Amino acid sequence: MTDYTWPSVYFAYFFFSICLLLAVFFFARSFKSGYWARSGEDVKFQVFDEDSKSGEPNDCRETETQGIR
């Protein structure tokens, strides 16, 4: 009689360890690049500021409400 429980258990632990290692890797990579710093999202706000300075609507909802007025 053959027990097929252990290969599936080994596979599950192997899969979970790979997922954990990838999560730690990407966390360390994002931490190293400065994403978790206080100024990590400044780029996002710079993009929004550039869009608002251009005078073009940022969202299609703004154009719909302007047409109704």
FITIMI-656805 format. One record per atom (N, C-alpha, C): residue number from 1; residue in three letters; chain; atom name; x, y, z. Coordinates in pm, 1 decimal, padded with zeros to 6 digits. Example, Ala and Ser with C-alpha at 12.3 -4.5 7.8 and 13.67 -1.06 7.14 Angstrom:
BEGIN
[1; "ALA"; "A"; "N"; [01319.0; -00569.0; 00780.0]]
[1; "ALA"; "A"; "CA"; [01230.0; -00450.0; 00780.0]]
[1; "ALA"; "A"; "C"; [01320.0; -00330.0; 00780.0]]
[2; "SER"; "A"; "N"; [01285.0; -00225.0; 00708.0]]
[2; "SER"; "A"; "CA"; [01367.0; -00106.0; 00714.0]]
[2; "SER"; "A"; "C"; [01290.0; 00003.0; 00787.0]]
***
This chain:
BEGIN
[1; "MET"; "A"; "N"; [00085.1; -00117.5; 00000.0]]
[1; "MET"; "A"; "CA"; [00000.0; 00000.0; 00000.0]]
[1; "MET"; "A"; "C"; [00089.8; 00124.1; 00000.0]]
[2; "THR"; "A"; "N"; [00056.6; 00217.7; -00085.9]]
[2; "THR"; "A"; "CA"; [00136.8; 00337.6; -00100.4]]
[2; "THR"; "A"; "C"; [00061.9; 00456.5; -00042.1]]
[3; "ASP"; "A"; "N"; [00136.5; 00535.9; 00031.6]]
[3; "ASP"; "A"; "CA"; [00077.6; 00654.4; 00092.6]]
[3; "ASP"; "A"; "C"; [00116.5; 00776.5; 00009.3]]
[4; "TYR"; "A"; "N"; [00017.9; 00841.8; -00049.5]]
[4; "TYR"; "A"; "CA"; [00043.5; 00957.8; -00133.9]]
[4; "TYR"; "A"; "C"; [00023.5; 01089.8; -00058.6]]
[5; "THR"; "A"; "N"; [00016.2; 01083.6; 00072.4]]
[5; "THR"; "A"; "CA"; [-00005.0; 01204.9; 00150.6]]
[5; "THR"; "A"; "C"; [00120.5; 01290.3; 00154.2]]
[6; "TRP"; "A"; "N"; [00235.0; 01229.1; 00173.8]]
[6; "TRP"; "A"; "CA"; [00357.4; 01305.8; 00192.7]]
[6; "TRP"; "A"; "C"; [00398.7; 01387.7; 00070.7]]
[7; "PRO"; "A"; "N"; [00387.7; 01336.8; -00052.2]]
[7; "PRO"; "A"; "CA"; [00423.4; 01423.5; -00165.3]]
[7; "PRO"; "A"; "C"; [00338.1; 01550.1; -00173.4]]
[8; "SER"; "A"; "N"; [00211.2; 01539.7; -00142.7]]
[8; "SER"; "A"; "CA"; [00126.8; 01659.5; -00147.4]]
[8; "SER"; "A"; "C"; [00161.4; 01755.8; -00034.0]]
[9; "VAL"; "A"; "N"; [00197.7; 01701.7; 00080.8]]
[9; "VAL"; "A"; "CA"; [00238.6; 01787.2; 00192.4]]
[9; "VAL"; "A"; "C"; [00368.7; 01858.4; 00158.7]]
[10; "TYR"; "A"; "N"; [00463.9; 01787.2; 00102.2]]
[10; "TYR"; "A"; "CA"; [00590.7; 01849.6; 00062.7]]
[10; "TYR"; "A"; "C"; [00567.4; 01957.2; -00043.4]]
[11; "PHE"; "A"; "N"; [00481.5; 01927.6; -00138.0]]
[11; "PHE"; "A"; "CA"; [00450.5; 02026.4; -00240.7]]
[11; "PHE"; "A"; "C"; [00386.5; 02150.3; -00179.4]]
[12; "ALA"; "A"; "N"; [00294.8; 02132.9; -00085.2]]
[12; "ALA"; "A"; "CA"; [00227.8; 02246.5; -00022.0]]
[12; "ALA"; "A"; "C"; [00328.4; 02332.7; 00053.4]]
[13; "TYR"; "A"; "N"; [00416.4; 02270.6; 00131.3]]
[13; "TYR"; "A"; "CA"; [00517.1; 02347.7; 00203.8]]
[13; "TYR"; "A"; "C"; [00614.3; 02415.4; 00107.9]]
[14; "PHE"; "A"; "N"; [00649.2; 02349.4; -00000.2]]
[14; "PHE"; "A"; "CA"; [00736.8; 02409.0; -00100.7]]
[14; "PHE"; "A"; "C"; [00669.8; 02529.8; -00164.4]]
[15; "PHE"; "A"; "N"; [00542.9; 02516.7; -00199.3]]
[15; "PHE"; "A"; "CA"; [00468.3; 02626.9; -00259.5]]
[15; "PHE"; "A"; "C"; [00455.6; 02744.2; -00163.0]]
[16; "PHE"; "A"; "N"; [00422.3; 02717.4; -00037.1]]
[16; "PHE"; "A"; "CA"; [00408.5; 02824.1; 00062.4]]
[16; "PHE"; "A"; "C"; [00541.6; 02893.6; 00086.5]]
[17; "SER"; "A"; "N"; [00649.6; 02818.2; 00086.4]]
[17; "SER"; "A"; "CA"; [00780.7; 02880.3; 00108.1]]
[17; "SER"; "A"; "C"; [00819.5; 02968.1; -00011.0]]
[18; "ILE"; "A"; "N"; [00786.4; 02925.8; -00131.7]]
[18; "ILE"; "A"; "CA"; [00814.4; 03010.1; -00248.3]]
[18; "ILE"; "A"; "C"; [00731.8; 03138.5; -00241.3]]
[19; "CYS"; "A"; "N"; [00605.5; 03129.0; -00203.8]]
[19; "CYS"; "A"; "CA"; [00521.3; 03248.6; -00190.8]]
[19; "CYS"; "A"; "C"; [00576.6; 03343.4; -00084.6]]
[20; "LEU"; "A"; "N"; [00619.8; 03288.6; 00026.5]]
[20; "LEU"; "A"; "CA"; [00676.2; 03370.7; 00133.4]]
[20; "LEU"; "A"; "C"; [00805.6; 03437.7; 00088.4]]
[21; "LEU"; "A"; "N"; [00892.4; 03362.8; 00021.9]]
[21; "LEU"; "A"; "CA"; [01018.1; 03420.3; -00026.4]]
[21; "LEU"; "A"; "C"; [00993.9; 03530.8; -00128.3]]
[22; "LEU"; "A"; "N"; [00897.8; 03512.5; -00217.3]]
[22; "LEU"; "A"; "CA"; [00866.4; 03616.9; -00314.5]]
[22; "LEU"; "A"; "C"; [00809.7; 03741.5; -00245.9]]
[23; "ALA"; "A"; "N"; [00724.7; 03722.2; -00145.7]]
[23; "ALA"; "A"; "CA"; [00668.6; 03836.8; -00073.6]]
[23; "ALA"; "A"; "C"; [00778.7; 03913.5; -00001.0]]
[24; "VAL"; "A"; "N"; [00869.5; 03842.3; 00063.1]]
[24; "VAL"; "A"; "CA"; [00980.3; 03907.7; 00132.6]]
[24; "VAL"; "A"; "C"; [01071.8; 03977.8; 00032.5]]
[25; "PHE"; "A"; "N"; [01097.2; 03914.3; -00081.1]]
[25; "PHE"; "A"; "CA"; [01182.9; 03973.9; -00183.5]]
[25; "PHE"; "A"; "C"; [01124.9; 04105.1; -00233.7]]
[26; "PHE"; "A"; "N"; [00995.7; 04104.8; -00270.6]]
[26; "PHE"; "A"; "CA"; [00936.0; 04226.6; -00323.7]]
[26; "PHE"; "A"; "C"; [00917.8; 04333.7; -00216.4]]
[27; "PHE"; "A"; "N"; [00896.1; 04292.8; -00091.6]]
[27; "PHE"; "A"; "CA"; [00890.8; 04391.0; 00016.3]]
[27; "PHE"; "A"; "C"; [01026.7; 04456.7; 00034.3]]
[28; "ALA"; "A"; "N"; [01133.6; 04376.1; 00036.0]]
[28; "ALA"; "A"; "CA"; [01268.3; 04432.1; 00050.9]]
[28; "ALA"; "A"; "C"; [01303.6; 04521.2; -00067.4]]
[29; "ARG"; "A"; "N"; [01263.6; 04481.5; -00186.1]]
[29; "ARG"; "A"; "CA"; [01292.9; 04560.8; -00305.2]]
[29; "ARG"; "A"; "C"; [01220.2; 04695.1; -00300.7]]
[30; "SER"; "A"; "N"; [01092.5; 04694.0; -00260.9]]
[30; "SER"; "A"; "CA"; [01018.1; 04819.4; -00253.2]]
[30; "SER"; "A"; "C"; [01068.3; 04906.3; -00138.1]]
[31; "PHE"; "A"; "N"; [01112.0; 04843.9; -00029.7]]
[31; "PHE"; "A"; "CA"; [01167.3; 04920.0; 00082.6]]
[31; "PHE"; "A"; "C"; [01299.1; 04984.9; 00042.7]]
[32; "LYS"; "A"; "N"; [01379.8; 04911.5; -00032.8]]
[32; "LYS"; "A"; "CA"; [01509.1; 04963.2; -00078.1]]
[32; "LYS"; "A"; "C"; [01492.5; 05077.9; -00176.9]]
[33; "SER"; "A"; "N"; [01390.5; 05072.5; -00261.2]]
[33; "SER"; "A"; "CA"; [01369.4; 05178.4; -00360.1]]
[33; "SER"; "A"; "C"; [01301.6; 05301.1; -00300.5]]
[34; "GLY"; "A"; "N"; [01260.8; 05296.2; -00174.9]]
[34; "GLY"; "A"; "CA"; [01206.4; 05413.4; -00107.9]]
[34; "GLY"; "A"; "C"; [01056.2; 05424.4; -00109.0]]
[35; "TYR"; "A"; "N"; [00987.0; 05318.3; -00144.6]]
[35; "TYR"; "A"; "CA"; [00840.8; 05326.9; -00149.6]]
[35; "TYR"; "A"; "C"; [00780.8; 05346.0; -00011.2]]
[36; "TRP"; "A"; "N"; [00840.8; 05288.5; 00090.7]]
[36; "TRP"; "A"; "CA"; [00786.1; 05295.2; 00225.6]]
[36; "TRP"; "A"; "C"; [00831.6; 05419.4; 00300.3]]
[37; "ALA"; "A"; "N"; [00906.9; 05505.8; 00235.9]]
[37; "ALA"; "A"; "CA"; [00951.2; 05628.7; 00300.5]]
[37; "ALA"; "A"; "C"; [00836.0; 05728.4; 00307.8]]
[38; "ARG"; "A"; "N"; [00859.8; 05837.0; 00378.6]]
[38; "ARG"; "A"; "CA"; [00755.0; 05937.8; 00394.5]]
[38; "ARG"; "A"; "C"; [00719.1; 06001.7; 00260.3]]
[39; "SER"; "A"; "N"; [00815.0; 06012.6; 00171.2]]
[39; "SER"; "A"; "CA"; [00790.6; 06076.4; 00041.6]]
[39; "SER"; "A"; "C"; [00772.0; 05973.1; -00069.2]]
[40; "GLY"; "A"; "N"; [00724.4; 05855.4; -00035.7]]
[40; "GLY"; "A"; "CA"; [00712.9; 05748.0; -00132.7]]
[40; "GLY"; "A"; "C"; [00607.6; 05770.3; -00239.6]]
[41; "GLU"; "A"; "N"; [00503.2; 05845.8; -00208.8]]
[41; "GLU"; "A"; "CA"; [00395.3; 05866.4; -00305.3]]
[41; "GLU"; "A"; "C"; [00396.2; 06006.7; -00364.8]]
[42; "ASP"; "A"; "N"; [00506.7; 06076.9; -00352.4]]
[42; "ASP"; "A"; "CA"; [00514.6; 06210.9; -00409.0]]
[42; "ASP"; "A"; "C"; [00500.0; 06209.9; -00561.2]]
[43; "VAL"; "A"; "N"; [00546.4; 06105.9; -00625.0]]
[43; "VAL"; "A"; "CA"; [00536.6; 06097.3; -00770.3]]
[43; "VAL"; "A"; "C"; [00390.8; 06096.9; -00813.5]]
[44; "LYS"; "A"; "N"; [00307.5; 06027.0; -00739.3]]
[44; "LYS"; "A"; "CA"; [00164.8; 06022.1; -00772.8]]
[44; "LYS"; "A"; "C"; [00103.1; 06161.2; -00767.3]]
[45; "PHE"; "A"; "N"; [00136.1; 06238.2; -00665.2]]
[45; "PHE"; "A"; "CA"; [00079.1; 06371.9; -00652.5]]
[45; "PHE"; "A"; "C"; [00136.9; 06466.1; -00756.7]]
[46; "GLN"; "A"; "N"; [00260.4; 06445.6; -00798.4]]
[46; "GLN"; "A"; "CA"; [00317.3; 06527.9; -00904.5]]
[46; "GLN"; "A"; "C"; [00242.7; 06505.5; -01035.5]]
[47; "VAL"; "A"; "N"; [00207.2; 06382.0; -01063.4]]
[47; "VAL"; "A"; "CA"; [00133.2; 06351.3; -01185.9]]
[47; "VAL"; "A"; "C"; [-00003.6; 06417.4; -01181.7]]
[48; "PHE"; "A"; "N"; [-00072.2; 06411.1; -01067.9]]
[48; "PHE"; "A"; "CA"; [-00203.3; 06473.9; -01057.3]]
[48; "PHE"; "A"; "C"; [-00192.4; 06625.2; -01069.4]]
[49; "ASP"; "A"; "N"; [-00087.0; 06684.9; -01014.3]]
[49; "ASP"; "A"; "CA"; [-00068.7; 06828.7; -01025.8]]
[49; "ASP"; "A"; "C"; [-00044.0; 06869.2; -01170.9]]
[50; "GLU"; "A"; "N"; [00032.9; 06790.4; -01243.9]]
[50; "GLU"; "A"; "CA"; [00059.4; 06821.5; -01383.4]]
[50; "GLU"; "A"; "C"; [-00069.2; 06813.4; -01466.0]]
[51; "ASP"; "A"; "N"; [-00154.2; 06716.4; -01434.7]]
[51; "ASP"; "A"; "CA"; [-00280.6; 06704.8; -01507.1]]
[51; "ASP"; "A"; "C"; [-00371.4; 06823.9; -01480.0]]
[52; "SER"; "A"; "N"; [-00375.4; 06871.6; -01357.5]]
[52; "SER"; "A"; "CA"; [-00464.2; 06982.6; -01325.9]]
[52; "SER"; "A"; "C"; [-00411.3; 07113.9; -01381.7]]
[53; "LYS"; "A"; "N"; [-00281.2; 07127.3; -01399.9]]
[53; "LYS"; "A"; "CA"; [-00224.5; 07250.0; -01456.0]]
[53; "LYS"; "A"; "C"; [-00245.7; 07258.5; -01607.2]]
[54; "SER"; "A"; "N"; [-00263.5; 07145.4; -01671.9]]
[54; "SER"; "A"; "CA"; [-00278.0; 07148.2; -01816.9]]
[54; "SER"; "A"; "C"; [-00414.0; 07201.6; -01861.3]]
[55; "GLY"; "A"; "N"; [-00511.1; 07205.6; -01772.3]]
[55; "GLY"; "A"; "CA"; [-00642.0; 07257.8; -01805.9]]
[55; "GLY"; "A"; "C"; [-00735.3; 07154.3; -01864.9]]
[56; "GLU"; "A"; "N"; [-00687.3; 07034.1; -01886.7]]
[56; "GLU"; "A"; "CA"; [-00772.6; 06929.4; -01941.0]]
[56; "GLU"; "A"; "C"; [-00843.9; 06858.6; -01826.7]]
[57; "PRO"; "A"; "N"; [-00963.2; 06810.8; -01849.3]]
[57; "PRO"; "A"; "CA"; [-01033.6; 06738.4; -01742.8]]
[57; "PRO"; "A"; "C"; [-00963.6; 06607.1; -01710.7]]
[58; "ASN"; "A"; "N"; [-00959.5; 06574.7; -01582.8]]
[58; "ASN"; "A"; "CA"; [-00893.9; 06451.8; -01538.0]]
[58; "ASN"; "A"; "C"; [-00983.0; 06330.8; -01551.0]]
[59; "ASP"; "A"; "N"; [-01111.9; 06351.7; -01551.2]]
[59; "ASP"; "A"; "CA"; [-01205.3; 06240.0; -01546.1]]
[59; "ASP"; "A"; "C"; [-01319.6; 06266.8; -01642.7]]
[60; "CYS"; "A"; "N"; [-01377.4; 06163.6; -01698.1]]
[60; "CYS"; "A"; "CA"; [-01487.6; 06180.8; -01791.9]]
[60; "CYS"; "A"; "C"; [-01611.6; 06236.1; -01721.9]]
[61; "ARG"; "A"; "N"; [-01622.8; 06217.0; -01590.1]]
[61; "ARG"; "A"; "CA"; [-01738.2; 06269.5; -01518.7]]
[61; "ARG"; "A"; "C"; [-01739.7; 06421.5; -01518.7]]
[62; "GLU"; "A"; "N"; [-01620.8; 06483.1; -01522.2]]
[62; "GLU"; "A"; "CA"; [-01616.9; 06629.1; -01525.5]]
[62; "GLU"; "A"; "C"; [-01673.5; 06681.8; -01657.0]]
[63; "THR"; "A"; "N"; [-01646.4; 06614.4; -01766.3]]
[63; "THR"; "A"; "CA"; [-01697.6; 06661.4; -01895.7]]
[63; "THR"; "A"; "C"; [-01848.1; 06644.3; -01902.6]]
[64; "GLU"; "A"; "N"; [-01902.2; 06538.8; -01843.6]]
[64; "GLU"; "A"; "CA"; [-02046.8; 06518.4; -01844.2]]
[64; "GLU"; "A"; "C"; [-02117.5; 06625.6; -01763.9]]
[65; "THR"; "A"; "N"; [-02063.4; 06663.7; -01648.9]]
[65; "THR"; "A"; "CA"; [-02129.9; 06765.0; -01567.2]]
[65; "THR"; "A"; "C"; [-02115.7; 06902.8; -01629.2]]
[66; "GLN"; "A"; "N"; [-02008.1; 06928.6; -01702.6]]
[66; "GLN"; "A"; "CA"; [-01992.6; 07058.4; -01766.9]]
[66; "GLN"; "A"; "C"; [-02092.2; 07074.6; -01880.3]]
[67; "GLY"; "A"; "N"; [-02125.9; 06967.4; -01949.7]]
[67; "GLY"; "A"; "CA"; [-02221.3; 06974.6; -02058.6]]
[67; "GLY"; "A"; "C"; [-02363.2; 06997.7; -02009.4]]
[68; "ILE"; "A"; "N"; [-02394.6; 06954.5; -01888.8]]
[68; "ILE"; "A"; "CA"; [-02530.0; 06968.3; -01834.4]]
[68; "ILE"; "A"; "C"; [-02555.5; 07111.2; -01789.7]]
[69; "ARG"; "A"; "N"; [-02455.1; 07178.2; -01739.4]]
[69; "ARG"; "A"; "CA"; [-02472.5; 07314.3; -01686.5]]
[69; "ARG"; "A"; "C"; [-02503.3; 07405.8; -01794.3]]
***
